[in-house]
Amino acid sequence: MASPVTGLDFVGVPSTDWKRSRVFYVDTLGLRPDDTGDSEFWVGETCFGIYEPTTFGMEFAPQKTAHLALHVEDMAAARAEPSSFSARPSTRASATWRSSRIPTATP
């Protein structure tokens, strides 16, 4: 039987300061902001929603093993682009771009 799951709807990124996180993801990385949600932005067809767990009565806890791995088509061009973070290629064969400063859970 085929799975009823047809795709990824969104990814929730916990933060203690969603506005600062938005500046990083949108202004620094250049991800497309959502037209209707101030705390949402897009990576391709995937929506990333930044949320503050304390708003929902939960304690903020930085992720220790989860991470984001963002893909770029041209690693050389991406590295040549001035930015405020240092990028290093992953060990995967594809040009996945990881940075020790791209937090899964933004403090």
N, C-alpha and C positions, 0 to 999 in steps of 0.2 A: 504494500500500500504506500502511495506517495505521501510525503509529509505535507501537512496543511501550511507549513511555514514557507512563505514565499520571498522573504528578504529580511533585512535589518531595518527596523523602524527608526530607532534612535539610540544613542549612547549617552548615559548620564555621567557627567564628570563632576565629582564633588569638589567643593572649594570653600574656603573661609571668606573669600572676597570675590564674588562673581564678576563684579565690574572690573577688577584688576585682571582677572582671568580672561575676560572678554578682550581687553586691550592686547594681551599677549597673543591669543589665538587669531584675532581679527587684524590688529594693526601690525604686530610683529611677523606672524606667519602668513598673513594675507588671506586667511580663510574667509569665505563669503558669509557675511552676516545674514541672519534670517530676516525676511521682510516684516514679520509680525512679532517675533519674540526677541526682546533685548538680550536675553541670556542664552540664545541659541545661534549656532553658526553651522555651516555646511562644509563637509569634506566629500567632494563628489556628490553622490546621491544620499549620503548618510548625514543625518542631523545629529549634532552634538549639543546637548543641553547642559549648561553649567548650573549647578544648584548648590545651595548652602544647606547641609543636613540639619543644622540647628533650627532652620525655619520650619522643619517638619518634626521637631522634637527629638532628633537623633544627634548623637555626638559625632563630631568630625573625627575621622581616623584616616591618616594618610595611607595609601595603598603601598604595600611593601613588595608585591610581586607583579601586580598588574601594570601594563604599560600600553602606550599608544605607539604604533608603528605606522608612520605616514609614508606613502609611496610618492616618489617623483619620477618622471620619465627621463630626465636628463640630469644625472648627478653632477656632472662637471659644471653645467650652467647654474644649478642650485648652489653649489659651493662658491661659485664666482659672484653670486648675488650678495651684496652687503647685507648683513643681518646682525642682530644683537645676541645670537646664540651660536655655539660651535656645533657643527654637525659632523657625524662620523658615519660611514657606511656600516650596515649590519654585516654579519657573516653570511647572510643569505645571498643567493645568486642574483636576485632582483635588486633594483636600486632602491631599497627601503632606507629611509632616512630616519635615524634616531638621534636624539640629543639627550644628554644627561640633564639638560635644563628644560625639557618638555615634560612637565609633571602630569602624571595621571590624576593625582589629587593635588590641586593647587593650594598651598598654604595661605 
